[in-house]
Amino acid sequence: MTDDAAIRRCVSVAVARLRGEPGPLLEILHSVQNEFGCLPAEAVPLIASALNLSRAEVHGVVSFYHHFRERPAGLGTLKLCRAEACQSMGADALADFTRRRLGIDFGQTTADGRVTLEAVYCLGLCACAPSAMWNGDVIGRITPRRIDEIAEGAGPPA
Amino acid sequence: MNAQPSTVFVPQDAGAEAVGAGAVARAIEAECVRLGKPVRIVRTGSRGLYWLETLVEVQTPEGRVAYGPVRDIDVRALLAGGMLDGAAHALRLGDIGKHDWLANQQRLTAARIGIVDPADLDGYLALGGYAGLSTALTLPPAEIVRIVTDSGLRGRGGAAFPTGIKWKTVHDQAAAQKYVACNADEGDSGTFSDRMLMEGDPFALIEGMTIAARAVGANRGFIYLRVEYPHAARALAKALTVARERGYLGADIRGSGFTFDITVRLGAGAYICGEETSMLESLEGRRGEVRVRPPLPAIKGLFGQPTVVNNVVTLATIPVILARGATFYRDFGMGKSRGTIPLQLAGNVKRGGLVERAFGLTVNELVYDYGGGSASGRPVRAVQIGGPLGAYLPESQFDTPLDYEALSARDALLGHGGVVVFDDTVDMARMARYALEFCAVESCGKCTPCRIGSTRGVELVDRILASANGSRAGDIALLDELCDTLANGSLCGLGGMTPFPVRSALKHFGEDFR
């Protein structure tokens, strides 16, 4: 687990960077999540106290947004677009294939911790559907074969 | 010896990257090193012909010559065949500007995308950039507002509210602090014009925001950018830095005494934050729950101050209006839909991409003349226009012109201009169910019709599909009533417009609900 000191340092750096900026909470949450891959529970009271908010208010914001996660994802994250333009090019069948191939559902991580599968609603790649994002890299006209490669490349730990 | 390096243009647009543009650029570089040919690779935005991506252009004495779609494995043969000199090849397209698909467009807002490096301010200036701001800085703010009003420009984010009237409201407020907030939370499936503009011509947005700020008396701007657009975030960050360094942002812009700067704020994956009041809440660091209107954001917006909230396309259209005049712009279009609209053609279509035209192009022309029909080769059955809250139109209505009033007359809407094509394998009951499910997932929860109604709607569709003939008619009537409640009782467009896809699916594709 992440140690307390690192979390404390990260929060205070983010708070200091945004001091004087109006409405900085989301920015701070992004900074912390970028650092730790999630928003560790220990960060919430620190952020709340720095911004003079209640813990409930911070938690309310964290839980509102799909992007913020309270637990870390796997080593890699595969985001499959499930919106209409991708559906028109077979995204539903691709989603079923991916679930079977990885043995997990959306929002889950493979048992070996290698791949987290997430649904995303539009990456703006609608003229290259179906689309996906693998560890931040965009993939257009994605095929089952590419999913296979991801599953294999991300395969079991050595 | 080789003196001048050849110049090769390779898009860095996310849509091009998604089909391998990065690998193509690397292959060109590596192969040129191997061949000892000096080369300068310029990463641009996309011209918006996505079926031809990766579209590579080379500079020749006769102008730019395009090749596409290029894959990394094609590069060796292309270079061996003389691509750097514009030589013949199966993938050679010639001057892409003369390609039917582009030659038949009227690009005003998207005129510069794909031509130069998006962070190259001199390139932007050479293509007429900042001519609009130069004009604006010589005018009294009220005159800028008048020009925008006269241009007939309406909000391209989806609501189609007259931009000049919104600006005038903000202009007329007496407040020490005003804001310009750009809505870059382009969440509608089938839309990507904001993304293309931010990635391919970010200075146009920056210039548009600067003019808006000058017109209404704001000194601070925010771009609320969706977190799903990391490429746009990088392009904007670079362009903002350059604009500051060159005196186009910050204190005393271009010696005018006018001060304005822009901050990018990232969203966090909530579709509802594309709704303007929800976006303001999110910018203020809260849950993106919709605000009750009034007060209008133009009167009491961001941090309680008068705020111009406009979409990326709207703001990026401002420079050309100021540079070329209100009349020039309003002479495009039809009826009350003035100017041009960057349409986005997507989904199951052979030639998808960005089509900017004066209002009035029909769905048929877009889907068949530009799009070439379905990608699958099967008959086209439906299009959804305007994102997840837009109506589905059957082929019998493809004669509808793509303008605000014509679509409205057919219980449809233009929204942000996305058109998604479906072939005859689409199950429209499933699409209606999806619309309600999407509403349930993305509802902010503030109002009951949207929060509860969406879930009840999903259950109703399931029941209709499962039921025997006897109870179906009653359930369909109930779904229609539920749509009434959503349409009339919701606080914002999410609940209020979800009935568009549901009802249009029921009305035009009733057979799928049996």
HADDOCK unambig.tbl for C-alpha pairs under 7 A between the chains (distance, minus, plus):
assign (segid A and resid 22 and name CA) (segid B and resid 284 and name CA) 6.90 0.50 0.50
assign (segid A and resid 23 and name CA) (segid B and resid 283 and name CA) 6.48 0.50 0.50
assign (segid A and resid 23 and name CA) (segid B and resid 284 and name CA) 4.15 0.50 0.50
assign (segid A and resid 23 and name CA) (segid B and resid 285 and name CA) 4.73 0.50 0.50
assign (segid A and resid 24 and name CA) (segid B and resid 285 and name CA) 5.84 0.50 0.50
assign (segid A and resid 25 and name CA) (segid B and resid 285 and name CA) 4.73 0.50 0.50
assign (segid A and resid 26 and name CA) (segid B and resid 285 and name CA) 5.29 0.50 0.50
assign (segid A and resid 60 and name CA) (segid B and resid 287 and name CA) 6.82 0.50 0.50
assign (segid A and resid 61 and name CA) (segid B and resid 286 and name CA) 5.87 0.50 0.50
assign (segid A and resid 61 and name CA) (segid B and resid 287 and name CA) 4.90 0.50 0.50
assign (segid A and resid 64 and name CA) (segid B and resid 287 and name CA) 5.94 0.50 0.50
assign (segid A and resid 65 and name CA) (segid B and resid 268 and name CA) 5.55 0.50 0.50
assign (segid A and resid 65 and name CA) (segid B and resid 269 and name CA) 5.87 0.50 0.50
assign (segid A and resid 65 and name CA) (segid B and resid 270 and name CA) 5.60 0.50 0.50
assign (segid A and resid 66 and name CA) (segid B and resid 268 and name CA) 6.54 0.50 0.50
assign (segid A and resid 66 and name CA) (segid B and resid 269 and name CA) 5.18 0.50 0.50
assign (segid A and resid 66 and name CA) (segid B and resid 270 and name CA) 6.27 0.50 0.50
assign (segid A and resid 67 and name CA) (segid B and resid 268 and name CA) 4.90 0.50 0.50
assign (segid A and resid 67 and name CA) (segid B and resid 269 and name CA) 5.05 0.50 0.50
assign (segid A and resid 68 and name CA) (segid B and resid 268 and name CA) 6.85 0.50 0.50
assign (segid A and resid 83 and name CA) (segid B and resid 189 and name CA) 5.85 0.50 0.50
assign (segid A and resid 84 and name CA) (segid B and resid 189 and name CA) 5.98 0.50 0.50
assign (segid A and resid 85 and name CA) (segid B and resid 189 and name CA) 5.98 0.50 0.50
assign (segid A and resid 85 and name CA) (segid B and resid 190 and name CA) 5.51 0.50 0.50
assign (segid A and resid 85 and name CA) (segid B and resid 346 and name CA) 6.36 0.50 0.50
assign (segid A and resid 85 and name CA) (segid B and resid 347 and name CA) 4.28 0.50 0.50
assign (segid A and resid 85 and name CA) (segid B and resid 420 and name CA) 5.68 0.50 0.50
assign (segid A and resid 86 and name CA) (segid B and resid 347 and name CA) 6.26 0.50 0.50
assign (segid A and resid 88 and name CA) (segid B and resid 347 and name CA) 5.54 0.50 0.50
assign (segid A and resid 88 and name CA) (segid B and resid 348 and name CA) 5.52 0.50 0.50
assign (segid A and resid 88 and name CA) (segid B and resid 422 and name CA) 5.34 0.50 0.50
assign (segid A and resid 89 and name CA) (segid B and resid 347 and name CA) 6.29 0.50 0.50
assign (segid A and resid 89 and name CA) (segid B and resid 348 and name CA) 5.60 0.50 0.50
assign (segid A and resid 122 and name CA) (segid B and resid 187 and name CA) 6.30 0.50 0.50
assign (segid A and resid 122 and name CA) (segid B and resid 188 and name CA) 6.98 0.50 0.50
assign (segid A and resid 122 and name CA) (segid B and resid 189 and name CA) 5.35 0.50 0.50
assign (segid A and resid 123 and name CA) (segid B and resid 228 and name CA) 5.94 0.50 0.50
assign (segid A and resid 124 and name CA) (segid B and resid 191 and name CA) 6.14 0.50 0.50
assign (segid A and resid 124 and name CA) (segid B and resid 192 and name CA) 4.82 0.50 0.50
assign (segid A and resid 124 and name CA) (segid B and resid 195 and name CA) 6.94 0.50 0.50
assign (segid A and resid 125 and name CA) (segid B and resid 15 and name CA) 5.32 0.50 0.50
assign (segid A and resid 125 and name CA) (segid B and resid 192 and name CA) 7.00 0.50 0.50
assign (segid A and resid 126 and name CA) (segid B and resid 189 and name CA) 6.97 0.50 0.50
assign (segid A and resid 126 and name CA) (segid B and resid 190 and name CA) 5.15 0.50 0.50
assign (segid A and resid 126 and name CA) (segid B and resid 191 and name CA) 6.92 0.50 0.50
assign (segid A and resid 126 and name CA) (segid B and resid 346 and name CA) 5.24 0.50 0.50
assign (segid A and resid 126 and name CA) (segid B and resid 347 and name CA) 5.94 0.50 0.50
assign (segid A and resid 127 and name CA) (segid B and resid 50 and name CA) 6.23 0.50 0.50
assign (segid A and resid 127 and name CA) (segid B and resid 345 and name CA) 6.74 0.50 0.50
assign (segid A and resid 127 and name CA) (segid B and resid 346 and name CA) 4.34 0.50 0.50
assign (segid A and resid 127 and name CA) (segid B and resid 347 and name CA) 5.91 0.50 0.50
assign (segid A and resid 127 and name CA) (segid B and resid 352 and name CA) 4.98 0.50 0.50
assign (segid A and resid 127 and name CA) (segid B and resid 353 and name CA) 5.73 0.50 0.50
assign (segid A and resid 128 and name CA) (segid B and resid 15 and name CA) 6.81 0.50 0.50
assign (segid A and resid 128 and name CA) (segid B and resid 50 and name CA) 6.88 0.50 0.50
assign (segid A and resid 129 and name CA) (segid B and resid 347 and name CA) 6.17 0.50 0.50
assign (segid A and resid 138 and name CA) (segid B and resid 14 and name CA) 6.82 0.50 0.50
assign (segid A and resid 138 and name CA) (segid B and resid 17 and name CA) 6.74 0.50 0.50
assign (segid A and resid 138 and name CA) (segid B and resid 18 and name CA) 4.74 0.50 0.50
assign (segid A and resid 139 and name CA) (segid B and resid 18 and name CA) 4.17 0.50 0.50
assign (segid A and resid 139 and name CA) (segid B and resid 19 and name CA) 6.37 0.50 0.50
assign (segid A and resid 140 and name CA) (segid B and resid 18 and name CA) 4.56 0.50 0.50
assign (segid A and resid 140 and name CA) (segid B and resid 19 and name CA) 5.35 0.50 0.50
